[in-house]
């Protein structure tokens, strides 16, 4: 994804005129009848705006070209309507959908000249109002005044959100380059998804409806396995047939996601490193009151509570004589429990904190998340399938929120890694989708969904309250925050080669490796700070509302900007120092983190810090913002200053090697 984003960005940077032409044509197409319905204009304009925000295109020319395109697009539609008048109704797509013109005509007659301004901001009316204005003979002066004024407001509303996204991505990119690429990809997919959804509503759904009718017509009266399957899945007389596609998509998405997580865990992909980083970050944010809230939430997923809700649900189904549903409900829960135990026994993934024995001492997948998603997913489907109208969404939303809270509590309390919880939720919801597909005809109002919801909620509250009160103190002990235990090595072993056991590169929150560590320091962060301060390094300005506001001014000097809060393995740095560079807008930034190792000696233990040094250059954007960005390795003079600051009483060991994208030479070991 990183290479793709860079390739697109490089093309736009090298061919800025193409970007201007793209913006002009897109803005024009948005306002031209027929074309505006099939071109994802908003997505394209926001995407170009994001490139502007990333600093690769100038802002004002893009705004001008977007405005001109909007004016020309409306002008072309107006000319077409004025030229062909009432013959427009014979032209596709108005010949197929004459209601578009009638709706547009009613809109223009109601609002008059204001309809051109209002219609530009309405997705349906945008490409119809200028055409209808021409058909109805609106005067050119009246039309173009409204056209130009609305275009001047419309263009910034479509470009500036993308600029804001791009500027935000620059900030995120300063903290994590790969996270930047991921966010760009997510934004592009989200915008494209919205456009595809709109296209599906307009084009695909009618085609699916016709395909449904054709499939049923073909299968009706035929014999064989395929016709029976078609009639079973798409029987028009079956009120639950419309849910087959939705449940199938849920099952497919859950299956793909679950298999992907399992593959990453087995292959020890960056997802595993991201697990540790996210868990460490959450542990550093824990408080006593949030611990208590999360312990109560996690107890709602304990076996005694889940079993109580499951028992009451099965009993209700049996009382309503829904024997197949009751049996299927119990079988699904049994399969979920067996699958969790089997996978834990096979993969042997250790928990973040050890508080169990046997198979339950392993972590992947999360039993709490799996059972909660299976139980409350099936329960929510049973209740929603027995309802009608908007009420069908309520049990699904409540069940999803409850599962989400239980799952989040497991990650927060370090009972599971994020991948454990994600896999458990996906497997549980997938199993609930299978349950819904198998028993989609069995759920009915005869189950009395209001009664089922009432008894299960009451059971959850009663069992959860009783369990929380009776086991809360034990939960405080079980889920108490554990401080990391540092491994100890001798000074001789460290210098003799054990330094290689320490991390060589920083691990970002997304699990990817970043810049190399060029410093290992056996001593406290304060000792290192004093040594470097004496050599010309300084403490950066603290983060505050006032210092953060400096990013929004193009005249802010580099010394007035705080350093980005980079994380290593989810932990903030113990020390951050800066040194001015050769230019007024440049600086070197040194950060040091605990390595998880200590040096043991007769005088006691000394922690080993690992540090990175990067060079930053402040870029000025649109005379509005100042953003420091990584600008390669530190200079020779800065590296020499770092070495001289430590060489008085420290031993320096340079590790030679070939400089590549993954490894760089010069690992500096130092100790007082």
N, C-alpha and C positions, 0 to 999 in steps of 0.2 A: 504493500500500500504506500509506503514511503516513496519508493521509486516512481510509482504512478503519479502521486501528488507533485513530486519534483518535476516530472516530465511535463505535466500540464502547466505548472507555474513557469518553467523555463520557456515553453512555447509562447505563452502570453507575454513574458518579459521581452523576448526577442522579436515579437511581432505585435507591438502595441496597437498599430493601426488596425490589425485584424480584430482586436478587442473592441475598438471603437465602432467598427463596422458591425460586429456582432451585436453590440448593445443597440445600435440604431435599428437594425433589421428586426431584432427581437421586440423592441418597444413598438415598432410600427406594426408588426404582425399581431401583437396583442389586441390592436384596435381594428384590424381588418376582418370583416365578416368571413366566416368559414375558417380562415387560417388561424384566427385567435383561439378557436375551439380545440385545435390539435397541437399547437405549439406550447411547450411548457415555459412560457415567457417569464413568469414570476421566479421559477427555479433558476433560470439562466441569469436573470438580472441580479438575484441575490448571490449567486455564485461568483459573478464578475465583481460584485461589491466586496465579497470576501477577499478576492485577489487584491483589490484596492486596499483593503484593511491590512493585508499582509505586507503592503509597501511596494508592490510590484507594478502598480499602475497609478497615475495621477488621479486625484478625486474630481476636480472641476471639469476636465474634458469629458469624463465618463458621464457626469450629471448632464452636461450640455447635450451630448449625443443621445442620451436617453430621452431628454425633453423634446429634442427635435424629432426623434423617431415617433414619440407619442403623438406629436402634432401632425406629422405626415400620415401616420396610420389612420387617425380619425379623419383627416382630410380626404384620403383615398376612399374610405367608406362613404363619406358624405358625397363625394363626386359620383360614386357608383349609384347611390340612391337618387341623386339629382338627374343623372344621365338616363337611367333605365326606368325610373319611376315605378309604375305598377307592373311592369314586366318582370320585376324582381321575383314576384311570387312564383314564376315559372322556372326559376333557376334553382338548382340543387344548392344547399339542402332545404331551402324554403319550400320547394315543391313537395318535399317529404314531411316537413314540419312547419306548416303555415302558421301554427300557433306562436312561433317565435316573432314573426312580424306583427301579429295582432297584439301580443303582449308589449312589444316595443312601441307600437303606435299608441296604445293606451297609456304607457309610461310617459311618452313625449307630450301627449295632449294634457296629461295631468300636471306635469311640471314645467312645460314650456321650455324656455332657454336654459333653465337650471338642469334640465334632464341631461344635457351634455356633460355638465360638471358632475352630477350625481352618478350618472351611468358609468363614467370612467372607473369608478371605484367598486362597481358591482360586477362580479365575474360573469353573470349571465347577460347583463345588459351592455357590457363594455363594447362588444363587437356589433351590437344591433342598433343601439341608439343613434350613432352617427349616420348609419344607413337609412334609418327611418326618418331622421331629420331631413335628409336630402329628398326622400320620397314625398314628405309632406310639404316641401317647399320652404323650409326655414331659410331666412335671408342669410347670405354669406357673412355679412358683418356680424350679425348676432351669433352665428355658429362659431366663427373663428375667435371671437372674443372669449366665449366660454371654453373653446378648445384650447387656446393658449394658456389661459389662467389655470385650467384644471391640469394641464400637462406639467406646468411649473411645480404644482404641488404633488402630482403623481410620481414623477421621477425620483425625487428624494425619498419618498416613502418606500420605494422598491430597491433603491441602491444603498441607502444609509444603513438599513438593518444588516445587509451583508458586510458593509464596512465595519460595523460594530462587532460582528462575528469574527471577521478577520483580525481586528485589533485584539480581541480577546484571545484568539488563537496564538497571536504573537506572544502574549503574556504567558499562555500555557506552554508555548513552544520554548520560551526561555527556561521554563521549569523542566519540561520533558519533550524532547523532539519527537519521539515516537508517539507519545500521547497526542501531540499536535496532529500527526498524520491520522491517527485513529479518529480523533474528533472531526477532522475534515471529512473523512470517509463517512462517518455517522451522519453529519449534516447533509452531505450530498445524497446519501441514501434516504434520509428523512424527507428532503425536498422532492426527490424523485418519487418516493412512495406516495406522497400527497397527490402529486400529479397523476400517477398511475391509478390511484384510488378514484380521482375525479374521472379519468378516462374510463375506468371500469364501470362506474355508475352510469355514464352516458352511453358507452358502447358495449362493454362486455356483458353486463347484466341482461340486456334484452336478447343478446345472442345466446346466453346460457338458458334463458327461459325458453327460447325456440328450440334449442338443442334438447332440453328436458322433455318438451312435448314430442319431439321427433323420436327420442329414445323410447319413451313409453309407448308411442304408436307402433314402433317396430317390435317391441317385446310383447305387446298384448296379443294374445291368441297363439303365440309361438310356444314350442316346447324346447327343452334343453336347459343346460345349466346357466348359460349366459342370459337368456331372456328372464329366467327366474330371478337371477341376481339383480338385473336391472329393475324388474318390477318390485322386488323386495326393497331396494334402496331408493327408488324414485317413484313409487306408487303415488299418483296424484291424490288418491283417496286417503292416504296416510298423512295425518297432520304433522307427524314428526319427520317427514321426509326432508324438509328444508334444513334440519339440523345435521344431516349426514355429512354434507360438505364441510360445515364448520367444525364438527368434531374430528373429521378426517384431517383437516388442516392443523388443528391443535395437536393431534397425535403425531403427525409428520414433523411438525416443528419441535415438539418435545423429544421425539426420537433422534432427530439430527443433532439437537443440542446436547442430549445426554451422551451419545456416542462420541461427539467431539470432545467433551470434557474428559471422558474416560481415556480416549487416545492421548490427550495432553498429559494426564496424570501418569499414565503408564510410561510414556516417552520422556517424562520429566521435562516437558517444554516450559517456556517462560511463565506459563500459567501457575506452575508450582512456586516459582519465585515471587510472583504477584500475590499468591496466597499468603506467604510469610510477610511480605511488605505490608499488605492491607491489615493483616492481623496485628502486627507490631504497631502500626499507626493507631488502630482502635484501642489497643491496650494503653497507649500513652494518653488517650483522651478520656479514660474511665474516671468516673466520680462515684462517691458513695451513694448518692441518690439515684443515679442512673443504673448503678449495679442492682439496687433493690427492685427497680422497675423491670429490668431485663430478667432478673431471676424469677419474678412472678410470671412474666410472659413465657419463659422457657418451661416453667412448671405446667403451663397449660398444654404442653406437648408431651409431658411425661406419660408413661404407660398407664398409670392408674386413672388419669383423666381421659385419655384417648379411649381406653377400654370401656370406661363408663359410658361415654357418648356413643361408641359403637354398639354396645350392648342394648342401650335404650333404642337406638335407631333400628336395629334388627328386631327387637321386640315389638316396636310400633308397626313395622312392615308385616310381621307375622300376625299381629292383631287385626290388621286390615286385610289379611289373607293374601298378601302379595308374597307368596312363598318363594317364587323364583327370584324376586328382587332381594329378599332376605338372604337366601342362599348365596346369590352372586355377590352381595355386599360383604358377607363373611369370607368368601373365597378370595376376593380381591385383597382384603386386608391381610389374609394369611399369606398370599403370594408376595405382597409387599414386604412383610416381615421376613419371610424366608429369603427373598432376594437380597435384602440388606445384609443379613447375617452371612450369606454365601459370598457376596462380593467383598465384604470386610475380611473374611477368612482367606480369600484368594489374593487380594492386593496388599494387605498388611500395611496400610498407610497409617503412621502414628498420629495421634491427636496433638494439637498444639500444647495442651497440658494433660498430663496423665492422671486420671482419677478413677479409672475402671480397670478390671482385670478380664482375662479371657478374650473372646472375640469382640466384646464391647470396648476393649481397650483400643481397637483400631477405629479409624476415622471415616473412611470413604466407603459408601456415601453416608450422609447424616440420616440416622434412623428417625430422629425427631422430624426433620424436614420431609422425609419420604412418607412417613405415616400420616403427618398432618395434611400434606397435599393430597394423599390418597383418600383419607377419611373425609375431610371437609370439601374436597373436590367432588366426590361422589354425592355427599349430602347436599351440597349446593345445587348440583345438577338435578337430584331428585325433587327438590323443592321448586326450582325454577321451571322444570319441565312440566310441573303440575299447575303452573300459573299461566296467565295470559297477559298480553299487553306489556306495559313498561315495568310492571312488577317483576318480570322474569329476570331483570338485571340485578335487582336488589340482593337476592341470596348469593349470586355469583360474586358481587362486589364485597359482601361481608365475608364470605368464605375466603376469597383471595386476600383480603386485608388481614384476616386472622392467621393464615398460613405465612404471609409476609412477615408479620410481627414475630411469630415463633422462629422462623428461619433467621431473621436478623438477630434475635437474641442469642442464637447459637454461635454466630460469628463474633458478636460483641463479647461474650463471656469466654471466648477462646476454647469453647468446647469442640468446635469444628473449624476447618479451613473454609474459605468462601467456595472453593470448588466442590467440597463435600455437600454443602447446602444447596448449591446450584444444581448439582446432579440429582440430589434427592427430590427437590421440588419438581424438576423436569420429569423424572421417572414417575413420581406420584400423580402429577397432572396427566401424564400420558396414560397411566393405568385408569384414572378416572374417566378419560376420554373413551377408552376401550369399553369400560362399564356402560357409559352412555350409549355407545354404538350398539352393544349387544342387547341392552334392555330399553332401547329408545321407544318401543311401543308399549312397554309395561307401565311407565309412569303416567298417572292420570289424576284428575281432581279427586278420585275416590280415595287417594292416599291422604286427603285432608292436609294439604301443605302447611296451612296455618298451624294446625295442631302439631305436625311433625317439627316445624320450626320452633314452636313454643317449648316442647318437651326437651328437644336437644339443647336449646340455649339454656334452659333452666338446669339441665344436667351439667352442662359445661360450667355454669356459674357456681353451682353447689359443689361439684367435685373439685373444681379449680380452687375455690375459696378454702374448702376443707384441707386440700392438699398443700396449699400455700402456707396456711397457718401451722400445720403440723410439721412440715419439712423445711420451713423457711430458714431456720438457723443452720440446719445441715447444708442447705443450698449456699448460704453465705460462706461456709467453710470450703465446700466443694469447688465453687466458682470464684474463690478469692484470687485476686490478681497475683500472679507469680512474677517475680523479678527474674530476669535472665541470669543464669549462672555462668560466669566467665570461665573459660578453660585456662589452665595455668601451664606455662612452659618456663624453662630456665633461661637465663640470659644467654648461656653458651649455646643451648639448642636453638634459640631464636636466631642468633647470629650465624650459627652453623648451617642454617638452611630451613628451619621451621618457619621463617618469615613467609615462605611460600604457601603455608597453610592459611594465611590471611587472605581476605578477598582482594582480588587484583583490580576490579573495576566496580564502579558504583552501580547498584541495582535500583532502578526507578520503581515507582509505584505500580507500573504496568508489567513489571517482571523482566523488562529488558535491561541489558547492560549499557552503561553510559561511559563517561570519561574515566580514564585509568586513575588509580591511586598512585601518587608519586611520593608519598611520605608515610612512614611508619614511625611513631613516636612513643616511646615507653616513658610515660609520665603523665601528669595531669594536664588538662586543657589550660589551666591558668599558668603553669610553667611554660608551656609552649607559647601562649599569648605574650607573656612578658619578654621572651627571647625574640620573638618576631617584632614586637612593638619597638624594641631597642634598635632593630635593623631597618626601620622605616615603614613597617606595615601599620595600619590603623584599623580601629573598629569601625564598621560601617554604621551609617545612621540607622536608628531603630525604626521599626515599622510603626506608623501612626497614621491617623487621618491626614495630618499635615504633610508627612513625607510621602504618603501614597498619592496625594494630590499633585506631587511633582511630576508624576508620569503624564499628567494631562496638560503640561506646559512644555512648549518646544524650547524654552530658554533655560530649563533646569540643568544645572551643572552636574557632572557625574558624581561628585562628592555629596550631593544632596539627595541621591537616589539610594534607597535601601537595596540590599542584595536579595536575589530571589531565594525563597525558602526551599532549597532542594532537599530531598529526602534520600536516604540510603537504607534500603530494606525496610522502609516505613518509618525510619527514625530521623528526627531532625538533627542537624549538626550540633556538636558540643562547642564548636568554635568557628567563627566566621571573621575573616580579616580581609582587608582590601589594600591594594597599593596602586597609586596613580601610574598610568602608562606613559608612553612616549608622547601621546597627543592628549589634548585637554578632554577629549570624549572617551578615552580608553582607560581601562584599569584591569588589574589582575585580582581575582577573588580566590582566596584559600578557605577551604572548609574542611573540618576534621570531625570524624564520627568515631564512637566506640567500636572496636573491632570484634568484641566478644572474647578477647584473650587478655591475659595479664602476665606480667613477668614476676615470678616468685623468687624471693631472695631472703636472706636473714633479716634485712631491714623491713620486710613486708612485701606487699604486692603493689605493683604499679600497672595501671591499665595501659594497654597499647591502643593508641589512636591511629586511624588511617585517614589520610588527607588527600584531597585533589586540589589542583590549581588550574584555573581556566582564565582565559583572557576575554574580556567583554568590551564591546564598542557600542556607544550610545548612538542610536539612529533617530533622526528628527523626521516626523511624518506630518505632512500637510500643514506645517507651521502650527501644529496643535498638540502633539504628544512627543515624549522622549522615552525611548524604550531601550534598555541595555540588552544586547544579544551576544551570545557566545561567538567569539571570533578567533577560533583556533587555539593552538597551544601558547603557553607563556613564552615571552621573549627570552633570549639568552641572558640578558642583563637581569631580568627578574628572577630567573632560575639561579643565577649566580648570587643574587642578593639573598635568596632563600637558603642556599647552601652556606654562605658565609655567616648567616645568622645562627646557624646550628653547628658550625664546624669547630667552634672554640672548645667545646667539651663533648662533642658528639662524634660518633664514628659514622662516616658516610660510606655507603656501599652502592655503587652504580651497577645496575643490572643491564648488561648490553643485550641487544636483540635487534631484529629487523622491524622497522616501523611500518606497520600496515594499518588497515582500517580497524582491526581487532586488537592488535597489540602495539604498544609503543615502548621504546626503551626508557631508561632512567627511572627506576624505582629507588627511592631514597629511604634508607633506614636510619633512624637517629634515636639516641637516648642520652639523657643527661648524665 
